[in-house]
Amino acid sequence: MSYLYVGLGGGLGAILRFALSSIEVRSSFPLMTFLINLTGAILIGIIAGAASQSQLSGNLLLFLKTGLCGGYTTFSTFSLESLTLLEKGKYGVGGVYMLLSLVLCLAGVFLGKKIAGALL
């Protein structure tokens, strides 16, 4: 049943992301992606804050955090995990996680594009 909640939330999040990213903005800055990531981070923060203050069901959290926010933007999960590490005083681990995520994921996209270019 957990998979159903994640899947439903993820589908809704992906639809929202697609709808917002379809809005055309004349700018060289990827504004809509930035706004999606920012609003996703705010949304997962609200959900995490609400979960810590009240009894939200596990299924609702799966729908909202893992599903909706995960489908909307995985950056929200990265942001929550980074903040959680910092709040727990794990500054070294948090810093390394953030730095490695940024650098290695950018490198991964670059490498993936090179591999695709070589194969296609």
Number of C-alpha atoms within 10 A of each C-alpha: 7 11 12 13 20 24 18 17 25 24 17 19 23 19 15 17 21 13 10 15 17 10 9 9 11 8 8 6 9 11 14 17 14 12 13 20 20 15 16 26 22 16 17 23 18 12 18 16 11 12 15 10 9 8 8 13 10 12 15 17 18 22 24 24 24 22 25 29 30 24 24 27 24 15 17 25 18 16 18 16 15 19 17 13 16 15 11 9 11 13 14 11 13 19 14 12 15 17 12 12 14 12 10 13 12 12 12 13 11 12 13 12 12 12 11 10 9 8 7 6
